[in-house]
Amino acid sequence: MKKSILIVAVLSVFAFSSCKDNAAEKVNEENVATAEARDAESGKFPVITFEENQFDFGTIDQGTPVEHIFKFKNTGEAPLMIVNAKSSCGCTIPEYTKEPVAPGADGQLLVKFNGSGQNQVSKTVTLTTNTKAGTETLTIKAFVTPKAGAAGSPVKVPTT
């Protein structure tokens, strides 16, 4: 029992004596300045501001391809990157710039819709970005008039 108390006491002395160094004296001032600059920059995000985030093509004939350009501006404090753009279905194709958009600069995103569907249709395009939110959503709408004879379209019956 006396030996265990003695061993614990000796280990305690080693543990407390090894912590005598002042940690503040070991800090490299250059590393502190670099870390402060990095932390100041980490709070800056790009902000994507669209002129419009929804567009209505109006009435179009089924199968008629249409397209619209969504214009935006980076109103944030860091370069804007659009990492990915995907639509809610294969009938809508987004095309976007792969280059960073500098703060204050303008950009655009082209959305193509092939005119599929019938009646009122609404499609979304989801952008994956480096903004604080991480995603942005755009919407396109159209009223698609079915082709004559297509399923669900009114069929004109000749009268005699």
N, C-alpha and C positions, 0 to 999 in steps of 0.2 A: 504494500500500500504506500509506504514511504517512497519507494522508488518511482511509482506512477506520479505522485505529487511532484517529486523532484524533476521528472521528465517534462511534465506539463509546465512547470515554472521555467525551465531552461528554454523550451520552445517558445514560450511567451516573450522572454527576453529577446530572443532572436527576431521574432516577428515585429516587436515594437521598435527595435533598434534599426532594422532595415528600412523603415519608413521615415527616417530622419531627413531625407533629401527634400528640398523645397520644390514642388512640382512647377511652380511659377517660374523658377529660374531655368527650367528646361524648355520653355516655350520659345519657339523660333518666331521672332516678330514678322519676318517675311511671310511665313505661313499664315499668320493671323490676318495680315493685310489681304492676302489672296482669298482666304475664307470669307472675309467681310465683303469683298467685291462679289464673290460668287453668291453669297446669301442675298445681297442687294439685287442682283440680276434674277435670282430665282423667283422673286415676287412679280416679275414682269411677264405678261402674257400677251399674245396677239388677240385682237378682237375683230371678228369678221362681221362687217355691217353691210347687209344687202340693201339695194335700192328697193327690192320687193322680195318677199320670200314665198309668194304664191302667184301663179299665173293661170289665167283662164283662156284657153284657145277658142272658146265659144262653140259654135256648132260646126262640126266637120263631118265629112262623109267617111264611112267605115273604110279602112285600108289606106286612107290618105295620110302620108307622113307629114308631120309638122315639127318645128323645133323652136326653141326660145333660148335666149342668152340671159342668164341671171348675172347682173353686174354687182360687184362688191368692192369694198375698200377695207384695208387693214387699218383700223383705228386704234390699235393697241400699241404697245411699246416694244414688241419683239417680232421677228420675222414669222409670218404665217405659213404653215405647211398644211396642205390638204393631202392626207395620207391615202385616203380611199374615198370613193363615191360609189354608192350602190343604190339601185332603184328597188321598188317594191315588187317589180315583175320584169320579165325579159322584154317587154314591149317598150320599155323606156330605157334609153341609154344616156348616161351622163359622161361628158368629156370635160376634163379639168386640167389646169396647168400643174405640172409636176415640180416646177421651180418655186422656191420660197418667194412670198410676196412681202416686200419690205414694209415697215411701218409707214403709213401715209400713202402707200401705193395702191393702185387699183388692180383688179383682176376680174376674170369672168369664168362662168361655167356654162357650157352648152348642154342643153337637155333635148334629146330627140325622142319623139313619141310616134310610133308607127300607125296610130289610128285604130288599134284593135279594140274589141269590146263593143258594147251597144249601150245606148242611152247615156246617162250621166256616169262618167268615169272620173276617178281621182287617183293619182299616183304620187308616191312620195320618193324623194331622193335624200338619202342620209349621207352626210359628209362626216368622215372621221378626220379631225383636225387636232392641232396642238393648242387649241384655245383652252381656257380654264374649264369650260363645260365638256370639251372633248368631242362632242357631236353637234351638228347643226342639221336642220331638216328643211327641205324645200318641197312645195306641193305644186303639181300641175293638175288642171281640170279640163274637161272637154265634154260636150254633149255629142256623142257619136251616133250619126244617123245610119241605121242598118241599110245594107244594099238590098235592092228589090229581090225578093225570092229567098233571102237569107232567113235562117231559123229565127223566129221571133219578130220578123218584119211583116208589116201588113202586105197582103197579097191582093193585087187588083184583079178582080174577076170581071171579065167583059160582060156587059149586059146585052141582051138581045131584044 
